[in-house]
Structures are given as structure tokens and as C-alpha cells.
Amino acid sequence: MVASILTAVISGLLIYGIKQIRYSMLVPWLVLSTFSLVLNYFGLLTYLLSFVATTSLDDFVIFLLLVFSAGPFSYIYYVIYSLYTHMKMDFGMCRVFTPPPAAEVQLKQNDPASYI
């Protein structure tokens, strides 16, 4: 229960840090996710070796579930980490993380006198 509350608070920090453009608030989520990802890959390797050693169908099913959970989680981790590095680089260069302005098109007014 404590782990679930801690995970919820850290995920809240992630969302708040993204909205407020504060890269330091993403660090707890990155640390927790790195730990979780390493454990996930360790479990993946363990069940793969267990399946090879015993050829148990249960180990193979668990291995497949771990593969299908580790893939999307790795991608989400990569996206959040790349956002963290972009936010940190923009902060170091004193730039604000804002969308680019719309293309400015200068309006040319037709001068009826020039047509005569």
C-alpha cells in the first residue's frame, strides 16, 4: 500500500513537472522507472533461462507477458527521458519551452491609384 501511494505521488510529480516545465520534478519518476525497468529485464532473463532449462509452458507464458509489458514501458521511459533532456537543455540555454509562432504573412493592401 505504501508503494502504491509513493508511486501515485511520483506520477503526480511527473505530470506537474511536465505542465510547469520543471525538469527536476521528472527525476523521481525516472529513478523509480529505471529501477523498475532493470527488475523487469532481470525477470525477463530469469524466465527465459527457466524456460530453456525446464521447457515449461508456464514459464514461456510469463516470459511472453514480460516481453509485451517491457516493450511499451521501455518506449514510455525513452519518451519521458528525451523530454527530460530537452527540458534540461532548454533551461540551460535560458529558453522557454513554447511552441513556435505562427507564420507571419504581411498583408499587402491594393492601392487603386497604382492600377490607373
C-alpha positions as CSV (number, residue, x, y, z in Angstrom):
1,M,0.0,0.0,0.0
2,V,2.8,2.4,0.8
3,A,4.4,1.6,-2.6
4,S,1.2,2.4,-4.4
5,I,0.9,5.7,-2.6
6,L,4.5,6.6,-3.3
7,T,4.1,5.6,-7.0
8,A,1.0,7.8,-7.2
9,V,2.8,10.8,-5.7
10,I,5.8,10.3,-8.0
11,S,3.5,10.1,-11.0
12,G,1.8,13.3,-9.9
13,L,5.2,15.0,-9.7
14,L,5.8,13.8,-13.3
15,I,2.6,15.3,-14.6
16,Y,3.0,18.5,-12.6
17,G,6.7,18.9,-13.7
18,I,5.7,18.5,-17.4
19,K,2.9,21.1,-17.0
20,Q,5.1,23.6,-15.1
21,I,8.2,22.9,-17.3
22,R,10.3,21.9,-14.3
23,Y,12.7,19.1,-15.4
24,S,13.8,18.4,-11.8
25,M,10.3,17.1,-11.0
26,L,10.7,14.4,-13.6
27,V,13.8,12.9,-11.8
28,P,11.9,10.9,-9.2
29,W,9.9,9.2,-11.9
30,L,13.0,8.5,-13.9
31,V,14.8,6.9,-10.9
32,L,11.8,4.8,-10.0
33,S,11.2,3.7,-13.6
34,T,14.9,2.9,-14.1
35,F,14.8,0.6,-11.0
36,S,11.5,-1.0,-12.3
37,L,12.9,-1.4,-15.8
38,V,16.0,-3.1,-14.6
39,L,14.0,-5.5,-12.4
40,N,11.7,-6.2,-15.4
41,Y,14.6,-7.0,-17.6
42,F,16.1,-9.2,-14.9
43,G,12.8,-11.1,-14.6
44,L,12.7,-11.4,-18.4
45,L,16.1,-13.0,-18.4
46,T,15.2,-15.2,-15.5
47,Y,12.1,-16.6,-17.1
48,L,13.8,-17.1,-20.4
49,L,16.6,-19.1,-18.8
50,S,14.0,-21.0,-16.8
51,F,12.0,-21.8,-19.9
52,V,15.2,-23.0,-21.7
53,A,16.2,-25.2,-18.7
54,T,12.8,-26.8,-18.0
55,T,10.8,-26.2,-21.2
56,S,7.8,-25.4,-19.0
57,L,4.8,-23.8,-20.8
58,D,4.0,-21.7,-17.7
59,D,7.5,-20.1,-17.9
60,F,7.1,-19.3,-21.6
61,V,3.7,-17.6,-21.0
62,I,5.2,-15.5,-18.2
63,F,8.1,-14.7,-20.5
64,L,5.8,-13.5,-23.3
65,L,3.8,-11.4,-20.8
66,L,7.0,-9.8,-19.6
67,V,8.1,-9.1,-23.2
68,F,4.8,-7.5,-24.1
69,S,5.0,-5.3,-20.9
70,A,8.7,-4.4,-21.1
71,G,8.4,-3.1,-24.7
72,P,5.8,-0.4,-24.2
73,F,7.3,0.5,-20.8
74,S,10.7,0.9,-22.4
75,Y,9.2,3.2,-25.0
76,I,7.4,5.3,-22.4
77,Y,10.7,5.6,-20.4
78,Y,12.5,6.7,-23.6
79,V,9.9,9.4,-24.3
80,I,10.0,10.8,-20.8
81,Y,13.8,10.7,-20.7
82,S,14.0,12.5,-24.0
83,L,11.5,15.1,-22.7
84,Y,13.7,15.5,-19.6
85,T,16.8,16.1,-21.6
86,H,15.1,18.6,-23.9
87,M,13.7,20.5,-20.9
88,K,17.1,20.5,-19.2
89,M,18.8,21.8,-22.4
90,D,16.2,24.5,-22.9
91,F,16.6,25.5,-19.3
92,G,20.4,25.7,-19.5
93,M,20.1,27.9,-22.6
94,C,17.5,30.1,-20.8
95,R,14.9,29.4,-23.4
96,V,11.3,28.9,-22.6
97,F,9.7,25.7,-23.9
98,T,7.0,27.3,-26.0
99,P,5.5,26.3,-29.4
100,P,6.9,28.2,-32.4
101,P,4.8,31.3,-33.5
102,A,2.5,31.0,-36.5
103,A,3.9,32.1,-39.8
104,E,3.5,35.9,-40.1
105,V,2.2,36.9,-43.5
106,Q,2.3,40.5,-44.3
107,L,-0.9,41.8,-45.9
108,K,-0.4,43.9,-48.9
109,Q,-3.2,46.4,-49.5
110,N,-4.2,47.0,-53.0
111,D,-3.6,50.6,-54.0
112,P,-6.2,51.6,-56.6
113,A,-4.1,54.5,-57.7
114,S,-1.4,52.2,-58.9
115,Y,-3.8,50.4,-61.4
116,I,-4.5,53.6,-63.4
